[in-house]
Structure formats: structure tokens, C-alpha cells
Amino acid sequence: MTDPCEISVVRWPGRTRSAEDGLAALLAAYHLQTETEKGAGVADVDGLPDRYRAEISDPRSAFADDVVLVALSGSATVGCLVVTAPADGRSEIKRLWTDPEFRGRGIASDLLGAALAHTAESGAGTVRLSVWNWRTAAIALYERFGFTVTESWDDRDQLVCMERAV
């Protein structure tokens, strides 16, 4: 029997439909929270921009060329992270999210560590990410993993761009 407090990080898509449903729920929570933090809160997924709704409704297609890592507690999907396929020697980390009920257990660190291991195996020389400047805990996590702030490749206000060598 699996300890329900034990967390495992696996590559998605996995074997169970519940992990897919759980990933969609995590992506929805991520995007809804982000829109709220940006001051553009919406009532539900239907109010999100098309590109985010596409990720939620069909993550398999939205991330077909990427690697999606999920953290599982038993059969529940409690965290996620996307690593883009390398392009020009660089991968990007996106959508790091942990279910708020499971925060403080090292899940984000485990997902980030697994993502960095994957990028090293994939041949990428650099991994980058962007994070909203108000997400100070996430920025501190990325800095602990060796990411440094770099010149922005994205013109959205309040977005911090970071990278590190693999």
C-alpha cells in the first residue's frame, strides 16, 4: 500500500485517467490564480484566454512536444511542471504549480529537480523560465536552484526572466 503522504514525481501522460483529470484541474487553478493576481480575475475557466483554455481542456495536445511532470500523492495529482522541448540548445520551464493543500512539502523542489535532470538528459545547455515579480517565494526557489535574473525575452510588465546552465 502506498503511503498517501508519499509524493512521487512521474512523467505524464501516465497510466491513469485520474492523473490527466488532476493535471487539468491543476492547470485551471494555476491560470485562474494568475489572472486574479494580475488583476484580471475571471469567474471560471470559460473566462480565460483561448490558449489557456486549450491547455486545460486538452493538455495532451497542448503539450504534445513537451515533457509534463506531475507529482502524485497516492492517485491524486498534486503538482505539475512543463519542460519545453529544446530549441537552439535551450528548454523552458513553465506551469510549475502545487495544490495549495500540499504546499510546504518540497513538491515544487522535487518537480524542479526532476525537470533539471530531464533537461540535462535532453541535451539542452540552458534552461530558462519566467515568473511574475510578485511570486517572491517562487523566485527564491528558482534562485536556490541556481537560476539568475537575465534580460527579458518577454515584454509583459512585471515578468522576471531567469535562466541557468544545465
Summary of the structure (lengths in Angstrom):
residues: 166
radius of gyration: 15.4
end to end distance: 36.2
largest distance: 48.8
contacts: 483
relative contact order: 0.14
helix: 39%
strand: 28%
